[in-house]
C-alpha cells in the first residue's frame, strides 16, 4: 500500500513539473510521412481550414491563399502580438509579481499562482511554448497596468504595421467580440515578430525549463510541426471554440522562407494536415526567382535604341538620359513551370516638353507572368533640361544666320 502511494506521489510530482495545455497531445507523431505524401502534388491544396495563406517573407507576397483576407477569430495566435509589444516595451530581466486576476485566468495555463514571482523572460516562454493565458495577463498588467491598456498598445502596434483588418480586445485570444485578424495579416504579424532575435529563439525551442518562485517547470512547445517537419522554426498554435484550431508556422528551406497560416480547422489533425499540405505545395511548386538581370537586360536594350528617339520639345538640350527606379528586392516566388513564361514590356513617352527635372516620369517597365502583372518599375529622367527662353531663340536664330552667311561666302 505504501509503495502504491509512493508511486502515485511520484506521478503527481512528474506531471506537475511539466506544463501541458489543452493544445498538447502526447501521442507519438505518426502523421508526417502520410501527410507529406498526400500533399506531394502540383494540384491546388484542398483543405479543411476556413482560411489560410502561404506568405513569402522576402518578397512580402502571397504564394497561395484561401480567403486570406477574411476576418476571423485567432485564438492563441493572438500571443504573437502580445510578445511583440512586450519585447518592445519591457526588460526581460524584470520580475513580475502575479496578480489574482492573472492567476485566475482560465483556458490553457502556465500554472501561475497569486503572488508568484517570475521574470518577463520566463513568462514569454510560458506565453509562447504552452500558450499560458495566465502568463499573457501577467505580462499585460506589468507592461501597461491592465489588460485593457495593453490591448490599446496592441492595436496601436497593429495600426503602425498597417494591419487594417486586425483588432485586439485581450492579450491571450480567448473568444471576444471584435477580436479578429485575417490569415494574411497574421502572417505579416509573424513575419515582423520573426525579425526579433529573442522571439525567434523562444518559438524555436521545443523544451524549456523555467523558474517560478523557486520552483522549476518544464515547458513543452505546443507546436506539433516543430522538430517534425523539415525547416520549421516556429511560430504559434491556437484553439478556442469560436476560432477552432489555428496554426502559424515559420519554415526556412532551400533558400525560401515562408509563413504558413491556417485558421478555423475543425480538428487538430485537420490543422496539422492542412499546414503540411500548403507548406509542401509551396516548396514543391514554387521557387524564388531573381528578376534583376531580366529587368536590367531589357531596359539596357531599350535604352540603347529608344532613349535618343524621345523628342524633347522646347528644351535647351535635345537629348534626355534616363534611369530605372530601384527596388530593394527583385526576388519573387514563382511557379517553377512559369519561369519560361516571363516577359518584359516597356512603355515610354515619345515626346516630352521642357522644363524637365531629375526623376520626372518618362515611362515604365512591366514584368508579366503570362497575363499576370508581377512587377512595375518607373523609368525616369536622369537630368535636368531647362526650357528655351526668348533670348535662346533669338541667339539660335542669330547663330544660324551667321553660319548660313559663312557657308554662302
N, C-alpha and C positions, 0 to 999 in steps of 0.2 A: 504493500500500500504506500509506504514512504517512498519507495522507488518510483511508483507511478506519479505521485505528487511532484517529485523532483523533476521528472521528465516534462510534466505539464508546465512547471515554472520555467524550465529552460526554454520551452517552446514559446511561452509568452514573452520572455526576455528577448528571444531572437526576433520574433515578429515585431515587437515594439522598437527594436533597434534599426529596422529598415522601414522606410516610408513608402507605401503604395497608395496611389489614388485610384479612383474608380475607372481611370483610363488605362491601368496596367493589367495585363493578364500574364500569368507566369508560365503559360504553356510554351513548350518548345516551338520556335519558329520553323514551320514546315512548309510555309506557303511560297517561299522565294522562287524556287525553280519553276513551279507550276505557273505562278503569276507572270514571270518573265517570259516563259514560253508562250503563254496565251496572248501576251502583248507584242510578240515578235512579228509585227505585221506592218505593212505600208498603208493599211486601211485606217480611216479616221477612227479615233477611240470612241467606243460606245460605253459610257459609264453610268453608274447609278447616282452619283452625286448631283445635287441640284445645279451647282455652278462650279466651274473650275478654270484654271489657267496654267499655262507654262510660259514663264516670263524670262527673257534673256537679260542677264544682268549687265552685259557690256553695251549692247545697243539700246537697252530700255524698251525693247519691242516685244509684243506678244507673239509667241511661236504658235500656240494653239489655245483656243478658248471655248468654253461653253457658258453662255450667259455670264461672262466675266464682269459685266458692268451692272448686274442686277444686285440691288441692295438686299443683304441677308444678315441675320444674327451670326455672330462669330465665335461665341463661347469663349474658351480659354485662350484662343489665339489673340484675344484682347491683350494678353500679357506681354506680347511683343512691344506694343506701345507703352505699356506700364514700365517695362525695362528701359526703353529708350529715355523716357522722362526721368527716371531715377538715375540712370547712368550720366545724364547731362546736368543733374542738379544736386547730386549728393556725393558725399565722401564714402568710399567703400569700407573704410575702417571705422566709421561711426557705429556706435552701439545703440540699438533701439530697445526700448522697454515696451513690451507688448501690452496693448490695452485690452480691456474686457471685450470691447467691440470686435477687435481683430481676432482675439482668441475664440470668440463665439461665432465666427463666420462659417457657414456650412458649405457643403459640396466637397470637392477634393481639397485635402488639407495637408499642410506640413506637420501639424500636430502641436501648434503653439498653445501655451497656457498663459493666463493673465499674469503679468509681472515677469515673464521670461525675458532674459537679456540675450540679444543676438545681433551680430553685425549686419550691416547692409549687404556685404559680400555674401554671407551665408543665406540671407533672406532671398537674394537674387537666384541662388542655386535652388532654393525651395520653391521659388516662383516658377522657374523655367524647366526644372527637371521633373518635379512631381506635381506641378500645377497648383501650388498651395494658394487657395483663396484667402486663407488667414495671413499668409505672407504678403499678398497683394494689398490688403487693408493696412497691415502694419507699415509697409513701405509708403503707402499713400499718406497716412497720418503723419509719418515722420517728415516727409518732404514738403507737404502742403498744409498740414494741420487737420485736414478732414478729407474724407472720400470725395465730397462734392468739390472742394477746391482743387483737389488733384485731377478730377475729371475735367475741370476747366483747363488745366495745363495740358492735358492730353489733347483736348480739342484745339487749343492754341497751336500745339505742335502739328496736328493734322492740317490745320489751315496753313501753317508755314510750309508744309510739304505739299500743299495744293491737292490734298485729298478731299475732294468736294463731295464725295458720297460716303464719307465716314463720320460717325458721331459716337461719342462715348458718354455713358452715364456712370459707369463703375470701372474700377481697375482690374476686376477679376473675370468679368464676362458672364456672370450668372444672368439669366434671361431678364431683360428690362426693355420696356417700350422705348423706342428711339435710340437704341444701342445697336448700331449696324455698321457694316462696311460692304465692300464688294471683293470678289476674288482678285481682281486686278489691283485694287488699292491695297489690299492685304499683302500682295506680292511686292508692291512698291515699298510698303512699310518694312517688310522683312529684308528687302534689298538694302534699305537705308540702315537698318539695325546691324546687318552683317558687315557693315563697314567699321563697326565698333569692335575693337580687338577683344575687350572683355566679354561682350555679348557673344561673339563667335566662340570664344573659349568655353563659355558656360554651355551653350546649346550643343556643342560637340562632345560634351562629357557624358559618358554612359553611366558611370557610378561615381558618387562623391560622398565623402564623409564630412559632415559639418558638426559644429558645436552649438548647442542651445543651453545656456545657463549651466555650463559644465558637463552637460550630457551629450554624448556622441550619437549621431544618427546617420545611417547610411541611406543615401537617396539613389533611386534607380530611375533613369530617364524614361518617361512615358512614350517616347518616340520609337515606334516599332521598326522603323526603317533604318535607324541609326545603328551601324555595325552589321546590317543585314542586306544592304543594297549598295552596290558599288558607287562610291563618290559622295554618299550622303554625309553631310556635316552639320545638320540641324534641320528644323528650327523648333516647331511647336505643335502640340496636339490640342484638341478641344472637344468637349462634349457637354451639351445640355439637351433637355427635352425639346426646347424651342429651336435650337440650332442643329440638332442631330450631330453626327460625327464629322469632325473637321480636322484637317491636317495641312500644315505649311511645311514644305520640305526644301532645303537648300542642297543642290547637287553640283559637284565640280568633277568633270570627267572629260578627257580628251580635249582640253583647252576650251571647253564650253561650260559656262557657269549659269545655272538656271535656278529660278524659284518656282516650285510647283505648289499649287493650292487646290484643295478640294473642300467644298463646303456643302453641308447638308446630305451626307451619306447616311443611308439607313442603318448600317451596322459597321462595327469596327472592321470586319472582313471586307466590306464594300469600300470603306475608306482606304484600306491598305491596297486592295486590288486596283482601285481607281488611280491611286497615286503612282503605283508601279507602272500601270498601263500608259499614263500620259507622259511619264518620265522616259520610259523606254521608247515610246513612239517618237519623242523629240530627238533622242540620241540616235535612233536608228535611221531616221529620215532627214534630219537637218544637220547642217554644218555651218560653221562661222566663216563667211566669205569676206575678204578684204576688197572693197570696191575702189580703193585709192588708185591703183595702177590703171584700171579700166577707165575711170573718170579722167585722169590726167592725160592719158594717151589720146583719148578722143578730143579733149579740149585743146591740146597742143596741135593736133592735126587741123582742127577747125581754125585755130588762131593763125597758123601759117598761111592758110588760104584766104580766110574771110575777114580778118581784122582790118586790112588795108582797104577793103571794099566798103566799109562803113563811111558814109558821106557826112562829114562834119560841116554843117551849114552855118555860115557867118562866123566861123572860128578863125582865130589868128594862126592856129595850127590845123592843118587839114588831116593829119594822121592821129588817130587815137590808139592808145595801148590799153590793154585790158588785163584783168586779174580775176581769179576764181575765189569765191568765198571759201573760208577754211572750215573744215569740220574737225571737231575734237575726236571723232571716232568714225572711221569708214567701215567698221566691221558690222555685218548684219547676219542674222540667222536666215538661212535659205535652204529650201529642199535640195538635196543633192542632185536630184534629177532635173532641177530647174536652172542649174548653172549655165547650161548651153543656151537657155532662152533669154539671157540678159542682153539688153540692147540699150544704147545711149542715143538720145536725140538732143540737138542743140537748137535753140530759137534765139535770134538776136535782132536788134533794130537794124534796119538798112540805112537809116539816116538819123542824125541827132543834132539838135540846134544848140549852138553855144549861147551862154557860157556853160561849160561842163566842169564838174568838180570831181575830185577823187571820191570814189565809192558810189558815184551815180550809177543807176541801173542801166545795163547795156543789153542783157539777155539772161538766159537761164539754160542750165544743162539738166536733163532729167534721165534717170535710170529706170528702166522698166524691166519687170519680170513678166514677159508676155504682154498682157494688157494692164497689169498691176503696176502702179507707180510706187517705186521703192524709195527714191531719193530725189530731191530737187535742190540744186545749188544755183545761186545767182552769179552771173558774170558782171563785173563792174569796171568802171573806168579806173585806170591806174595813174591818170594825170589830170591836172587842171588845164583847161583850154579857155582862154578869155575870148570874149565876143569882139568882133571888129567894130571899131568906132568910126565916126565920120572922118576923122583925121587919118585913120588907117586906110580907108577907101581912097581918100584924096592922095595920100602918099603912094599907094599902089598904082593909082591911075597915072600919077606923075612919073613913077619909075617905069611903067610900061611904055609911056610915050617917049622917054629918053632912050630906052632900049630900041624902040622902033626907028627912031631918028638915026641912031648909030648904025643900025643894020642897013638903012636906006643910003647912008653915006658910003 
